[in-house]
């Protein structure tokens, strides 16, 4: 969002606050705006509308973000599916950009893209263990920030 989106955002947040019988201060509104400012305004407005339909209490910014993007767990499992699909269709000799530094950080932590070929051949309990490790690391890196853990791209 841009500063020019503050009016539309403020109006939607005010409607949401009214639905949940909450009081909004200027500081609280600004805090919500800053917490969600990395997302497109239309997406945030839709997230607030979803919150009015799905939440029982006035949502925190992280809850609005989860409504928009899915939970970290959802994103981790989707990233795992994208990695397996890339292994099947691209292979490990090509560079793949998943558009997500967290995914790349997890791949690096698990041995790098050139070692990922073993994941494509895993089955049963071994595959479930790899998925569990991937999801756990994805959650950790998402919470701490992937930039501190990896170069951002597989080698």
N, C-alpha and C positions, 0 to 999 in steps of 0.2 A: 504494500500500500504506500501511497504517497501522502504527503501532508494535505494535498488537495482533496483527498478522500475522507478527511476527518469528519466532515459534515454528514455524509452518507453513513459512515461507520457509527458516528455518535447517535444518529437517529435510530439505527437498527439496534444498537446496544441499549438505548433508552427503552425501546419497545420491549426488548427481552427482559430488562430489569423490571418493567411494569408488570409483565406476565408473572414474574416470580416475586412480586411485591418487595423488590430490593430498591435501595436508594443509591443513586450514582452521584459521586462527587466529580469535580473536574479532574482531580488527581487520579481517581480510580479509572475514569474513562481514558485518560492519557496512558495509564499503566497497561490497560488492555490493548490500546492501540499500538504501543511500543512492543508488547509481547507478540503481537500478531502481524507486525508491519512487514515481515519478510514474505508474506503471502499476498496473492492478488486480491484486490478489494472485493471483486465479485464472489470469489471463493469464501472469503471471510463472512460476507453478508449471508451467503447460503448456509454457512456453518452456524451462524447465530439463529437462522430460521429453523435449522434442524434441531438446535438445542431447545428451542421452544416446544418442539414436537416430541423430543425424546428424553430430555432430562427431567428429573424430579426436583432439582434445586438449581439455583442460578449457577451457571457453569463458570469455572475458572478458565483462564486462557488456555491452559494445557488440555482441558476437556474439549474446548472448541477446536483446538488443533487436532485432537484425536478424531473428532467427528469429521473433520475435513480430510485428514490424511490417513486415518486409520491408526490403530494403536501401534506402538513399536513392535509388538509381537506380530501384528498383521503385516507390517512393512518388512520385518525380518523373513517371514515365511514367503512373502512374494519375492523378495530378493533371492532367496534360495531357489525358488522355481525358475527365476530368470537366469541364474548361474547354471543350473542343470540344463536348461534349454540352450544356452550359449555353448556349453560343452558338447552338446549333441549336434548343433548346427554349425558351429564355428570351429571348434577344436581348440587345443591349447597352443597352437603355433601362430595363431593370429591374436593381435591385441584387441581387447574388447573394452569399450567404455560403457559402463552401466549407468553413467550419469549420477552416481551416488558414491561419494567418498567413503561412506561407511561400508558399503559392499566391498569396495576395493581394499579398505583396511582389513576387513575380516579375511578376505582372500589371501592377503599378504601374511597375516598372522597364522593362517592354516597351511602355509608352505608356498604360497605364490601360485600364479596362474599356470606355470609350467608343471607344477605338481598336481594340479587339479584334475588331471586326466584320471587319477585313481578314484576320484569321487564318482565319475561317470560309470565306472566298472563295479562300484560297491553295490551290495544287495543286502536285503534283510536287516539284521541288527546293526551291521556295519554302516549301512546307509542311514539308518535312524540315528546312530551315534554321531555321524558327521553332521546331519541336520541339526541335532540338539546342540552340538558345539557351535555351529554357524549361528544359530538363533541366539544362543547365550552371548557370544561375542558381539553380535549385531546390537543386542540390547545394551551391553556395556559400552560399546563405542558410541552408540547414539546418545547415551546419557553423558558421556565424558567428552565427546567431540572426536570424530575420526581423525581430524587433522593432526592431532598429537600422537597418533598411533601408527600412521602409515603414510606412504608417499602419495596415495590417492589413486594410483593406476597400477594394474598388474604388470609384471614384467614378462 
